[in-house]
Amino acid sequence: MNFWKVWMRKDINIITIKNLSHDGRGVGQLNGKTQFITNALPGETVQYRYLRTHKKFDEGIAQEIIQPSPNRISPKCEHFGVCGGCQIQHMSTEAQLSYKQNVVLEQLKHIGGVTPDALLTPISGDTYGYRTKARLGAKYVTKKQKMLVGFREVDGRFLADLTACQVLIPEVGQRLTEIAAILENLSCYDQIPQLEIASADNQDCILIIRNLANLTQEDMTTLKHFAEKYNFVICLQPGGYDSIYQIYPENNSTPELHYSIPNHDIKITFHPADFTQVNQSTNLPMIDQAIELLAPQKNEIILDLFCGLGNFTLPIARYAKHVTGIEGDANMIAKAKLNANLNQIDNTNFYPQNLFEFQHDANWMTKRYDKILLDPPRAGAEQISKNINHFSAERIVYISCNPATLARDAGNIVQHGYNLAKLGIINMFPQTAHVETIALFIKK
C-alpha cells in the first residue's frame, strides 16, 4: 500500500485540536483516527483539507480557523502555510517557547525517563531576520516560466514560490525575487540546484551558487554586476566543499569571515560553508549560559566534545587551566587551532576523532577531565553518554538541537550516577519547530 499517496477527497472536515506534535502540527481525532493539521493550534476548531492519508493517521492543512486560540497571531510572512521553512509563525513568541519546553520535557520523560530538578529562563533573541546561514533550493519551473529560490513547500514535494523570507537576514530574505531573476539570466540556469548563504561581522552576505555546469564569461559579468549592486560576495561551487571559490570581489580563494564573542574577547574565523550557529543573537547568550553552568575554574581541565571551530572551547579557555577540543572533521580542527592562535590562547589542544565510536586508546582519552561540554549534531552523543564514567567528570553541560537524542543520552548519563540539575530552552530557530536545549548534569 502506498501510504504517501495524496488524498483526493474534495470535502472539507472540521476538527478540534487537542495538542501539538513535536514538529508543530495540531493534533486531533476524527472518527477515531489521528489527524495532523498544519497551521492549527491547541484549543482551536478548524476546517481543513487533506494532504495525505496513511493507515493509522492522516495529514491536512487548516483552511479556516473557526475558533482561534488566544496564542494565535498573524504571521508576518505572506507565504506562511505554503512554505515549509516555518512551522509555528502563527504562535506568539511566549507560546513558542512554552511549546518547545514541553516538547523537550515530554521527550526526556518518555524516552530517557528523566526529569530536570529546575528549569532555566528561556533564551530568545531576534525572532525575524536572524538566520545568517541557510541552504536554499533553486529550480527553474517550466510551467511557471520562472526560477524559484527558497525552501520547500509544506508537503515537501516542490519548492515554494517565494517573493520574500522573513527569517533570513534581510539582505537575502528581502531580495529573493532579485536573486532568482539573476540566476534565471545565466546560461546554465537549469543546472543550478541550490545556493547557500552566510553572513559575518565583516561581510553582510555571501552567496555560494552550486553550479553543475560551467559559467560563461557573460555569466560571470552578470553575477559581478549583481554583487556590486547589492554588496554581495559571490562564490561558485562546481563540486564538493573544496571546489568553492570566490568570483566577486575577484579572489582565487574564499572570503575570510569572522564573528566576535565580545563578552569573552574572542574572534572566530570561518569559511562560508563551515558550520556556525545560525542565530548570533542567541549564540552569544548561549555561550554565556554554558560557561555559567559549567563554572570552569583556573585549576580545572575541561573537555569540549564536538568542538567545531572553537565556539565554546575558546571562551571556556579564558577561565580554565586547560581545554581539550575534539571534533570529527579534521578541517574544523585545523581551523579551531588557527582560531586559538589568532586569539593568543595557548591553553588548548585539539584532536580529530570520530565521536560516534568510543576508542579507549586515543591519547586524549587517557587523561582525566574535571568537566565536559557536549555539543553534538542531531544524531546526539550515544557512545559518549554510554561511557561517560570513563572521564570521571563532576559536571557536564550538554547542548542539543534534537530533543529525542538528548532524551536518550540523558537517560544514559543519569544511569551512570549523574543528576539532571537544570534544563533550559534556547530559541535558536524562532518561528520553526526546531528546539535547541542546554542541560546541566552533576555527578551525585
Secondary structure in CASP SS format (residue, H / E / C, confidence):
PFRMAT SS
TARGET T0000
AUTHOR 0000-0000-0000
METHOD secondary structure of the structure
MODEL  1
M C 1.00
N C 1.00
F C 1.00
W C 1.00
K C 1.00
V E 1.00
W C 1.00
M C 1.00
R C 1.00
K C 1.00
D C 1.00
I C 1.00
N E 1.00
I E 1.00
I E 1.00
T E 1.00
I C 1.00
K C 1.00
N E 1.00
L E 1.00
S C 1.00
H C 1.00
D C 1.00
G C 1.00
R C 1.00
G E 1.00
V E 1.00
G E 1.00
Q E 1.00
L E 1.00
N C 1.00
G C 1.00
K E 1.00
T E 1.00
Q E 1.00
F E 1.00
I E 1.00
T E 1.00
N C 1.00
A C 1.00
L C 1.00
P C 1.00
G C 1.00
E C 1.00
T E 1.00
V E 1.00
Q E 1.00
Y E 1.00
R E 1.00
Y E 1.00
L E 1.00
R E 1.00
T E 1.00
H C 1.00
K C 1.00
K C 1.00
F E 1.00
D E 1.00
E E 1.00
G E 1.00
I E 1.00
A E 1.00
Q E 1.00
E E 1.00
I E 1.00
I E 1.00
Q E 1.00
P C 1.00
S C 1.00
P C 1.00
N C 1.00
R E 1.00
I C 1.00
S C 1.00
P C 1.00
K C 1.00
C C 1.00
E C 1.00
H C 1.00
F E 1.00
G C 1.00
V C 1.00
C E 1.00
G C 1.00
G C 1.00
C C 1.00
Q C 1.00
I C 1.00
Q C 1.00
H C 1.00
M E 1.00
S C 1.00
T H 1.00
E H 1.00
A H 1.00
Q H 1.00
L H 1.00
S H 1.00
Y H 1.00
K H 1.00
Q H 1.00
N H 1.00
V H 1.00
V H 1.00
L H 1.00
E H 1.00
Q H 1.00
L H 1.00
K H 1.00
H H 1.00
I H 1.00
G H 1.00
G C 1.00
V C 1.00
T C 1.00
P C 1.00
D C 1.00
A E 1.00
L E 1.00
L C 1.00
T C 1.00
P C 1.00
I E 1.00
S C 1.00
G C 1.00
D C 1.00
T C 1.00
Y C 1.00
G C 1.00
Y C 1.00
R E 1.00
T C 1.00
K E 1.00
A E 1.00
R E 1.00
L E 1.00
G E 1.00
A E 1.00
K E 1.00
Y E 1.00
V E 1.00
T C 1.00
K C 1.00
K C 1.00
Q C 1.00
K E 1.00
M E 1.00
L E 1.00
V E 1.00
G E 1.00
F C 1.00
R E 1.00
E E 1.00
V C 1.00
D C 1.00
G C 1.00
R C 1.00
F C 1.00
L E 1.00
A C 1.00
D C 1.00
L C 1.00
T C 1.00
A C 1.00
C C 1.00
Q C 1.00
V C 1.00
L E 1.00
I C 1.00
P H 1.00
E H 1.00
V H 1.00
G H 1.00
Q C 1.00
R C 1.00
L H 1.00
T H 1.00
E H 1.00
I H 1.00
A H 1.00
A H 1.00
I H 1.00
L H 1.00
E H 1.00
N C 1.00
L C 1.00
S C 1.00
C C 1.00
Y H 1.00
D H 1.00
Q H 1.00
I C 1.00
P C 1.00
Q E 1.00
L E 1.00
E E 1.00
I E 1.00
A E 1.00
S E 1.00
A E 1.00
D C 1.00
N C 1.00
Q E 1.00
D E 1.00
C E 1.00
I E 1.00
L E 1.00
I E 1.00
I E 1.00
R E 1.00
N C 1.00
L C 1.00
A C 1.00
N C 1.00
L C 1.00
T C 1.00
Q H 1.00
E H 1.00
D H 1.00
M H 1.00
T H 1.00
T H 1.00
L H 1.00
K H 1.00
H H 1.00
F H 1.00
A H 1.00
E H 1.00
K H 1.00
Y H 1.00
N C 1.00
F C 1.00
V E 1.00
I E 1.00
C E 1.00
L E 1.00
Q E 1.00
P C 1.00
G C 1.00
G C 1.00
Y H 1.00
D H 1.00
S H 1.00
I C 1.00
Y E 1.00
Q E 1.00
I E 1.00
Y E 1.00
P C 1.00
E C 1.00
N C 1.00
N C 1.00
S C 1.00
T C 1.00
P C 1.00
E C 1.00
L E 1.00
H E 1.00
Y E 1.00
S E 1.00
I E 1.00
P H 1.00
N H 1.00
H H 1.00
D C 1.00
I E 1.00
K E 1.00
I E 1.00
T E 1.00
F E 1.00
H C 1.00
P C 1.00
A C 1.00
D C 1.00
F C 1.00
T C 1.00
Q C 1.00
V C 1.00
N C 1.00
Q H 1.00
S H 1.00
T H 1.00
N H 1.00
L H 1.00
P H 1.00
M H 1.00
I H 1.00
D H 1.00
Q H 1.00
A H 1.00
I H 1.00
E H 1.00
L H 1.00
L H 1.00
A C 1.00
P C 1.00
Q C 1.00
K C 1.00
N C 1.00
E C 1.00
I E 1.00
I E 1.00
L E 1.00
D E 1.00
L E 1.00
F C 1.00
C C 1.00
G C 1.00
L C 1.00
G C 1.00
N C 1.00
F C 1.00
T H 1.00
L H 1.00
P H 1.00
I H 1.00
A H 1.00
R C 1.00
Y C 1.00
A C 1.00
K C 1.00
H E 1.00
V E 1.00
T E 1.00
G E 1.00
I E 1.00
E E 1.00
G C 1.00
D C 1.00
A H 1.00
N H 1.00
M H 1.00
I H 1.00
A H 1.00
K H 1.00
A H 1.00
K H 1.00
L H 1.00
N H 1.00
A H 1.00
N H 1.00
L H 1.00
N C 1.00
Q C 1.00
I C 1.00
D C 1.00
N C 1.00
T E 1.00
N E 1.00
F E 1.00
Y E 1.00
P E 1.00
Q C 1.00
N C 1.00
L C 1.00
F C 1.00
E C 1.00
F C 1.00
Q C 1.00
H C 1.00
D C 1.00
A C 1.00
N H 1.00
W H 1.00
M H 1.00
T H 1.00
K C 1.00
R C 1.00
Y C 1.00
D C 1.00
K E 1.00
I E 1.00
L E 1.00
L E 1.00
D C 1.00
P C 1.00
P C 1.00
R C 1.00
A C 1.00
G C 1.00
A C 1.00
E H 1.00
Q H 1.00
I H 1.00
S H 1.00
K H 1.00
N C 1.00
I H 1.00
N H 1.00
H H 1.00
F C 1.00
S C 1.00
A C 1.00
E C 1.00
R E 1.00
I E 1.00
V E 1.00
Y E 1.00
I E 1.00
S E 1.00
C C 1.00
N C 1.00
P H 1.00
A H 1.00
T H 1.00
L H 1.00
A H 1.00
R H 1.00
D H 1.00
A H 1.00
G H 1.00
N H 1.00
I H 1.00
V H 1.00
Q H 1.00
H C 1.00
G C 1.00
Y E 1.00
N E 1.00
L E 1.00
A E 1.00
K E 1.00
L E 1.00
G E 1.00
I E 1.00
I E 1.00
N C 1.00
M C 1.00
F C 1.00
P C 1.00
Q C 1.00
T C 1.00
A C 1.00
H C 1.00
V C 1.00
E E 1.00
T E 1.00
I E 1.00
A E 1.00
L E 1.00
F E 1.00
I E 1.00
K E 1.00
K C 1.00
END
